[in-house]
Amino acid sequence: MTLAPGLRAKLLIMVEREDTAEKIGSGDVPVLATPRLLALAEQATVRALGQVLAPGETSVGTRIELEHLAASPIGTHVEIGAELTGVDGRRLTFAFQAQDTHAMVARGTIERIVVDRDRFLTRATR
């Protein structure tokens, strides 16, 4: 595995009813839910790692920091980008941000650890 800062990925979504706080249960308003936003940010980090990890390796999330700055109603297009900013052995730090056509929607960091998939699953099922 050769990972270096600068690795990036982006996702573009249109907020749908299934993405809202009202539908997910994290609130009662029809705007992009914070838990959904976090899942999308994590998806961007996984996408950034894409073909870079060795066969049999995966990454798991260990820490997040998220500021949800603006509401995105149904129909809004939101771009979520993640960039690898730090590598410390198996520990990876990503910065992410989400933006729509009007405002910065969110920003934060996600920490992931590279693990052997089989060993991880064995430990998880004991």
C-alpha positions in Angstrom: 0.0 0.0 0.0 1.4 3.4 -1.0 -0.9 6.1 0.1 0.1 9.8 0.0 -1.8 13.0 0.8 -3.6 14.5 -2.2 -5.7 11.4 -3.1 -9.3 12.7 -3.8 -12.8 11.8 -4.8 -16.1 13.6 -5.3 -19.7 12.6 -5.3 -22.6 14.6 -6.7 -26.1 14.0 -5.4 -29.5 15.6 -5.7 -31.3 15.7 -2.3 -34.3 13.3 -2.5 -37.0 12.6 0.1 -35.1 9.5 1.3 -32.1 11.8 2.2 -34.0 14.1 4.5 -34.0 14.4 8.2 -37.7 13.9 8.2 -37.4 10.5 6.4 -34.3 9.3 8.3 -35.7 10.4 11.7 -32.9 12.7 12.7 -35.3 15.7 12.6 -38.7 16.7 11.2 -37.7 18.9 8.3 -37.4 18.0 4.6 -33.7 18.9 4.2 -30.5 16.9 3.8 -30.1 14.9 7.0 -26.8 15.2 8.9 -26.4 11.4 9.2 -27.0 11.1 5.4 -24.4 13.8 4.8 -21.9 11.9 6.9 -22.6 8.7 5.1 -22.0 10.5 1.8 -18.7 12.0 3.1 -17.6 8.5 4.2 -18.5 7.2 0.8 -16.3 9.8 -0.8 -13.3 8.7 1.3 -13.9 5.0 0.4 -14.1 6.0 -3.3 -10.8 7.9 -2.9 -9.1 4.8 -1.7 -10.7 2.9 -4.6 -8.1 0.8 -6.3 -5.2 2.0 -4.1 -5.6 -0.5 -1.2 -3.9 -3.9 -1.6 -6.1 -7.0 -2.3 -7.6 -8.1 1.0 -7.4 -4.7 2.6 -10.2 -2.3 3.4 -10.7 0.7 5.6 -13.0 1.3 8.5 -14.0 4.6 10.0 -12.8 5.4 13.5 -13.4 9.2 14.1 -15.4 12.0 12.5 -15.8 15.7 13.0 -18.6 17.4 11.0 -19.9 20.9 10.9 -23.3 21.0 9.1 -23.4 24.7 8.1 -26.4 25.1 5.7 -29.7 23.4 4.9 -30.2 21.7 1.5 -33.8 21.2 0.6 -35.2 18.4 -1.7 -34.0 19.0 -5.3 -30.8 20.7 -4.3 -27.6 19.4 -6.0 -24.8 18.9 -3.4 -21.2 18.0 -4.3 -19.2 16.2 -1.6 -15.5 16.0 -1.9 -12.9 14.3 0.2 -9.1 14.6 0.2 -6.5 12.5 2.0 -4.6 14.9 4.1 -2.6 12.7 6.4 -1.1 9.2 6.5 0.4 7.8 9.7 1.0 4.1 9.1 -2.4 2.6 8.7 -4.2 5.7 10.0 -5.6 7.9 7.3 -7.1 11.4 7.8 -9.4 13.0 5.2 -10.7 16.5 5.0 -14.1 16.8 3.4 -16.5 19.5 2.3 -20.0 19.6 0.8 -21.2 22.5 -1.3 -24.4 23.3 -3.2 -24.9 26.1 -5.7 -25.6 28.6 -2.9 -23.4 27.8 0.1 -20.9 25.6 1.8 -23.1 22.9 3.3 -20.7 21.1 5.5 -17.0 20.5 6.3 -15.0 18.2 8.5 -12.6 15.4 8.9 -12.8 11.6 8.8 -10.3 9.2 10.2 -10.0 5.7 8.8 -7.8 2.8 9.5 -6.6 0.3 6.9 -7.3 -3.3 8.0 -7.1 -6.8 6.7 -10.7 -7.5 5.7 -10.8 -11.2 6.8 -9.1 -10.6 10.2 -11.4 -7.6 10.8 -14.5 -9.7 10.0 -13.3 -12.6 12.2 -12.8 -10.3 15.1 -16.2 -8.6 14.5 -18.1 -11.9 14.6 -16.6 -13.4 17.8 
